[in-house]
Amino acid sequence: MAGFALRRVAGLVLVLLTVCAATFAIFYLLPSDPALQACGKSCTTERIAELHRQMGLDKPVWQQFADYLGGIVGGRTIGTGDLAVRCGFPCFGFSYQADRPVWDLMVDRLPTTASIAAGAAVLWLVIGLSVGIGSALRKGSGLDRSLMAATLTAASLPVFFTGLMALYLVVQVAGLLPFPTYVDFGDDPLGWARNLILPWIVLALLYAAMYARLSRSSMIETLSEPYIRTARAKGLPERVVVIKHGLRSALTPIVTVFGMDLGTLLGGAIITESVFGLPGIGQLTIDAINKSDQPVVMGVALLAAFFITLFTVLVDLLYAVVDPRVRVS
């Protein structure tokens, strides 16, 4: 088990290094110039050249990349002269436009994104699995067809449409909920949930539809296995057959998809945060793209890659605990 875990962690590090190198190459080898952005509106050719030297952009690309990796591991001083700034561990770069380290910007926004992702994940799992399993147990019935039609409709509606409709109907017309704003959980747990319930529902509807269809197909396939027929032939109650024998095997592909989906959302629920005006990682990404703030975009890309690979490794380790045969792969 220890060897399997070490192989997976080594793979995680390799993936992150590859993503870091690719992201660095994309943003620092393209024609866009960070020195020009830091210079402001009134700059001369001499000033831009001086900024290149002070920001370290005149160094070879491999050395800039080595400095970037070193900053992530142990922090570093970015730039020289009047642009010199100390960026502590972990240093994902410095945003001269926001005048703050990229890591500080992401840490400020991460609680909002994590709150949206966690609440929506609970809802879509409960709704999606309940609908999928219920539909599988009544395969071919009117209920099955109705539920699958409903999930297909929900999956077809984009988040920006359902979000705007929810804001109009629930907030503006009915006045049942306030316009979503982020409230810190430690300050007001009830206000935290009350302000995020609408984004949770809107985001969960899309994922619940996909999980319902996935769990239905997986459950139908599992219930047709010979060991399920054997369990029924032994006289086991249907509840035990479905939950203990069928559901446990059917959840395997769902756990895989769930790990990747949750990791992706922790990298920023861009559309949901934009529709509801929530200051999360996704909104930070949009602002950085609009302002061509390269260090922030790079930092968010690496953060998203970290969450996706981390949850993938956790799922692999969970598989190894449940099924020892996975450890040899």
C-alpha positions as semicolon CSV with decimal commas, in nm:
position;residue;x (nm);y (nm);z (nm)
1;M;0,000;0,000;0,000
2;A;0,284;0,240;0,084
3;G;0,450;0,177;-0,251
4;F;0,123;0,236;-0,434
5;A;0,070;0,563;-0,249
6;L;0,425;0,679;-0,325
7;R;0,378;0,606;-0,696
8;R;0,058;0,807;-0,704
9;V;0,215;1,101;-0,517
10;A;0,515;1,095;-0,753
11;G;0,273;1,102;-1,044
12;L;0,097;1,400;-0,887
13;V;0,425;1,592;-0,859
14;L;0,514;1,509;-1,220
15;V;0,176;1,628;-1,347
16;L;0,205;1,953;-1,152
17;L;0,556;2,016;-1,288
18;T;0,431;1,955;-1,641
19;V;0,137;2,191;-1,595
20;C;0,364;2,450;-1,437
21;A;0,610;2,431;-1,727
22;A;0,335;2,449;-1,990
23;T;0,162;2,740;-1,815
24;F;0,490;2,926;-1,773
25;A;0,576;2,877;-2,139
26;I;0,236;2,997;-2,256
27;F;0,239;3,318;-2,057
28;Y;0,605;3,412;-2,079
29;L;0,684;3,317;-2,437
30;L;0,384;3,491;-2,589
31;P;0,416;3,848;-2,722
32;S;0,245;4,001;-2,415
33;D;0,490;4,194;-2,199
34;P;0,452;4,205;-1,816
35;A;0,694;4,497;-1,801
36;L;0,468;4,703;-2,025
37;Q;0,175;4,634;-1,792
38;A;0,375;4,734;-1,486
39;C;0,498;5,049;-1,658
40;G;0,155;5,208;-1,686
41;K;0,032;5,449;-1,951
42;S;0,327;5,684;-1,972
43;C;0,647;5,490;-2,039
44;T;0,942;5,512;-2,266
45;T;1,153;5,247;-2,437
46;E;1,429;5,308;-2,184
47;R;1,189;5,264;-1,892
48;I;1,054;4,937;-2,035
49;A;1,410;4,806;-2,076
50;E;1,486;4,905;-1,716
51;L;1,172;4,724;-1,597
52;H;1,279;4,413;-1,786
53;R;1,604;4,416;-1,591
54;Q;1,439;4,489;-1,257
55;M;1,171;4,220;-1,305
56;G;1,424;3,962;-1,417
57;L;1,269;3,928;-1,764
58;D;1,609;3,967;-1,928
59;K;1,725;3,633;-1,781
60;P;1,713;3,311;-1,985
61;V;1,373;3,142;-1,980
62;W;1,504;2,834;-1,799
63;Q;1,642;3,053;-1,521
64;Q;1,314;3,241;-1,487
65;F;1,133;2,907;-1,463
66;A;1,381;2,780;-1,202
67;D;1,326;3,099;-0,998
68;Y;0,949;3,051;-1,026
69;L;0,968;2,693;-0,898
70;G;1,203;2,799;-0,621
71;G;0,955;3,064;-0,513
72;I;0,674;2,809;-0,488
73;V;0,889;2,586;-0,268
74;G;1,056;2,844;-0,045
75;G;0,952;3,197;-0,140
76;R;1,172;3,455;-0,308
77;T;1,239;3,822;-0,370
78;I;1,088;3,926;-0,702
79;G;1,258;4,199;-0,899
80;T;1,525;4,446;-0,803
81;G;1,544;4,817;-0,738
82;D;1,218;5,003;-0,681
83;L;1,021;4,698;-0,800
84;A;1,175;4,455;-0,551
85;V;0,910;4,280;-0,343
86;R;0,936;3,992;-0,097
87;C;0,704;3,705;-0,186
88;G;0,676;3,452;0,095
89;F;0,614;3,077;0,077
90;P;0,440;2,964;-0,134
91;C;0,515;3,229;-0,395
92;F;0,305;3,197;-0,710
93;G;0,422;3,531;-0,839
94;F;0,334;3,893;-0,767
95;S;0,052;4,093;-0,921
96;Y;0,183;4,444;-0,986
97;Q;-0,167;4,551;-1,086
98;A;-0,318;4,445;-0,751
99;D;0,009;4,517;-0,567
100;R;-0,020;4,187;-0,379
101;P;0,127;3,836;-0,400
102;V;-0,082;3,600;-0,610
103;W;-0,109;3,351;-0,322
104;D;-0,269;3,615;-0,096
105;L;-0,522;3,698;-0,366
106;M;-0,617;3,332;-0,408
107;V;-0,638;3,268;-0,033
108;D;-0,880;3,560;0,005
109;R;-1,108;3,417;-0,265
110;L;-1,076;3,045;-0,188
111;P;-1,330;3,030;0,102
112;T;-1,605;3,157;-0,129
113;T;-1,528;2,902;-0,401
114;A;-1,488;2,620;-0,148
115;S;-1,824;2,707;0,009
116;I;-1,999;2,702;-0,330
117;A;-1,833;2,375;-0,434
118;A;-1,894;2,192;-0,105
119;G;-2,261;2,287;-0,073
120;A;-2,339;2,213;-0,436
121;A;-2,153;1,879;-0,418
122;V;-2,367;1,760;-0,127
123;L;-2,687;1,856;-0,309
124;W;-2,597;1,701;-0,644
125;L;-2,486;1,375;-0,480
126;V;-2,806;1,341;-0,279
127;I;-3,034;1,436;-0,567
128;G;-2,840;1,263;-0,843
129;L;-2,792;0,932;-0,663
130;S;-3,149;0,923;-0,535
131;V;-3,294;0,985;-0,881
132;G;-3,050;0,751;-1,056
133;I;-3,096;0,458;-0,818
134;G;-3,474;0,502;-0,805
135;S;-3,488;0,512;-1,184
136;A;-3,268;0,201;-1,215
137;L;-3,487;0,002;-0,977
138;R;-3,792;0,090;-1,191
139;K;-3,627;0,050;-1,529
140;G;-3,868;0,094;-1,818
141;S;-4,152;0,231;-1,606
142;G;-4,325;0,563;-1,648
143;L;-4,135;0,696;-1,348
144;D;-3,805;0,597;-1,508
145;R;-3,886;0,773;-1,834
146;S;-4,014;1,084;-1,654
147;L;-3,704;1,112;-1,436
148;M;-3,466;1,065;-1,728
149;A;-3,655;1,327;-1,932
150;A;-3,626;1,566;-1,638
151;T;-3,253;1,504;-1,601
152;L;-3,198;1,553;-1,974
153;T;-3,380;1,886;-1,953
154;A;-3,178;1,996;-1,650
155;A;-2,850;1,896;-1,815
156;S;-2,942;2,092;-2,129
157;L;-2,996;2,421;-1,945
158;P;-2,677;2,628;-1,904
159;V;-2,591;2,759;-1,560
160;F;-2,613;3,124;-1,665
161;F;-2,974;3,071;-1,778
162;T;-3,093;2,886;-1,467
163;G;-2,898;3,129;-1,248
164;L;-3,057;3,438;-1,400
165;M;-3,403;3,280;-1,390
166;A;-3,354;3,184;-1,025
167;L;-3,246;3,537;-0,937
168;Y;-3,548;3,685;-1,111
169;L;-3,811;3,444;-0,978
170;V;-3,681;3,370;-0,628
171;V;-3,511;3,696;-0,535
172;Q;-3,680;3,970;-0,735
173;V;-4,037;3,840;-0,782
174;A;-4,098;3,619;-0,477
175;G;-3,848;3,780;-0,240
176;L;-3,784;3,446;-0,070
177;L;-3,407;3,487;-0,052
178;P;-3,166;3,782;-0,050
179;F;-2,937;3,851;-0,341
180;P;-2,641;3,618;-0,279
181;T;-2,341;3,768;-0,104
182;Y;-2,066;3,582;0,072
183;V;-2,088;3,574;0,451
184;D;-1,810;3,407;0,646
185;F;-1,925;3,081;0,803
186;G;-1,756;3,162;1,133
187;D;-1,937;3,495;1,162
188;D;-2,289;3,380;1,073
189;P;-2,346;3,013;0,976
190;L;-2,716;3,069;0,904
191;G;-2,645;3,376;0,691
192;W;-2,371;3,183;0,511
193;A;-2,614;2,909;0,410
194;R;-2,901;3,147;0,335
195;N;-2,692;3,352;0,093
196;L;-2,543;3,050;-0,085
197;I;-2,846;2,822;-0,111
198;L;-2,947;2,964;-0,450
199;P;-2,601;2,919;-0,612
200;W;-2,589;2,570;-0,460
201;I;-2,920;2,471;-0,616
202;V;-2,841;2,620;-0,958
203;L;-2,499;2,455;-0,976
204;A;-2,626;2,127;-0,829
205;L;-2,904;2,095;-1,088
206;L;-2,655;2,061;-1,373
207;Y;-2,435;1,807;-1,196
208;A;-2,726;1,617;-1,040
209;A;-2,865;1,552;-1,387
210;M;-2,536;1,402;-1,503
211;Y;-2,491;1,198;-1,186
212;A;-2,847;1,066;-1,209
213;R;-2,787;0,929;-1,556
214;L;-2,446;0,791;-1,461
215;S;-2,570;0,622;-1,143
216;R;-2,871;0,479;-1,328
217;S;-2,660;0,315;-1,598
218;S;-2,404;0,192;-1,346
219;M;-2,673;0,054;-1,116
220;I;-2,854;-0,126;-1,400
221;E;-2,528;-0,287;-1,511
222;T;-2,440;-0,393;-1,156
223;L;-2,784;-0,540;-1,081
224;S;-2,750;-0,764;-1,386
225;E;-2,429;-0,926;-1,255
226;P;-2,435;-1,296;-1,160
227;Y;-2,345;-1,233;-0,794
228;I;-2,656;-1,014;-0,758
229;R;-2,873;-1,296;-0,890
230;T;-2,698;-1,531;-0,649
231;A;-2,767;-1,299;-0,356
232;R;-3,134;-1,285;-0,448
233;A;-3,146;-1,664;-0,491
234;K;-3,016;-1,702;-0,136
235;G;-3,322;-1,515;-0,013
236;L;-3,152;-1,194;0,097
237;P;-3,390;-0,899;0,141
238;E;-3,405;-0,670;-0,163
239;R;-3,285;-0,376;0,047
240;V;-2,967;-0,566;0,141
241;V;-2,911;-0,677;-0,219
242;V;-2,947;-0,324;-0,355
243;I;-2,758;-0,129;-0,090
244;K;-2,490;-0,369;0,035
245;H;-2,411;-0,557;-0,286
246;G;-2,535;-0,343;-0,574
247;L;-2,477;0,016;-0,466
248;R;-2,124;-0,042;-0,339
249;S;-2,006;-0,167;-0,680
250;A;-2,211;0,088;-0,873
251;L;-2,049;0,378;-0,687
252;T;-1,700;0,306;-0,825
253;P;-1,727;0,512;-1,147
254;I;-1,926;0,780;-0,964
255;V;-1,647;0,831;-0,710
256;T;-1,399;0,880;-0,994
257;V;-1,609;1,145;-1,165
258;F;-1,694;1,312;-0,835
259;G;-1,326;1,357;-0,746
260;M;-1,251;1,527;-1,077
261;D;-1,565;1,744;-1,069
262;L;-1,502;1,866;-0,715
263;G;-1,138;1,938;-0,792
264;T;-1,238;2,136;-1,100
265;L;-1,492;2,343;-0,906
266;L;-1,236;2,426;-0,637
267;G;-1,031;2,578;-0,918
268;G;-1,317;2,824;-0,972
269;A;-1,686;2,798;-1,057
270;I;-1,645;3,074;-1,314
271;I;-1,999;3,100;-1,456
272;T;-2,180;3,056;-1,124
273;E;-1,964;3,313;-0,948
274;S;-2,010;3,559;-1,235
275;V;-2,390;3,521;-1,247
276;F;-2,430;3,572;-0,873
277;G;-2,147;3,821;-0,834
278;L;-1,963;3,613;-0,574
279;P;-1,594;3,701;-0,517
280;G;-1,441;3,356;-0,563
281;I;-1,151;3,209;-0,757
282;G;-1,357;3,206;-1,077
283;Q;-1,430;3,579;-1,053
284;L;-1,063;3,642;-0,977
285;T;-0,973;3,454;-1,295
286;I;-1,209;3,659;-1,511
287;D;-1,076;3,986;-1,367
288;A;-0,717;3,873;-1,426
289;I;-0,790;3,773;-1,785
290;N;-0,962;4,105;-1,857
291;K;-0,663;4,293;-1,713
292;S;-0,403;4,058;-1,869
293;D;-0,266;3,995;-1,520
294;Q;-0,045;3,700;-1,615
295;P;0,085;3,600;-1,268
296;V;-0,270;3,567;-1,135
297;V;-0,388;3,358;-1,431
298;M;-0,083;3,133;-1,390
299;G;-0,146;3,094;-1,018
300;V;-0,512;3,003;-1,066
301;A;-0,421;2,751;-1,339
302;L;-0,174;2,581;-1,106
303;L;-0,422;2,586;-0,818
304;A;-0,688;2,420;-1,033
305;A;-0,438;2,159;-1,153
306;F;-0,337;2,089;-0,794
307;F;-0,695;2,029;-0,678
308;I;-0,779;1,806;-0,977
309;T;-0,466;1,591;-0,939
310;L;-0,501;1,582;-0,559
311;F;-0,857;1,450;-0,572
312;T;-0,759;1,203;-0,844
313;V;-0,485;1,063;-0,618
314;L;-0,725;1,048;-0,322
315;V;-0,973;0,852;-0,533
316;D;-0,696;0,611;-0,640
317;L;-0,599;0,557;-0,276
318;L;-0,961;0,499;-0,183
319;Y;-0,985;0,237;-0,456
320;A;-0,675;0,066;-0,319
321;V;-0,837;0,040;0,023
322;V;-1,163;-0,101;-0,115
323;D;-1,011;-0,327;-0,383
324;P;-0,651;-0,449;-0,321
325;R;-0,624;-0,554;-0,688
326;V;-0,588;-0,186;-0,782
327;R;-0,254;-0,162;-0,599
328;V;-0,072;-0,364;-0,862
329;S;-0,162;-0,120;-1,139
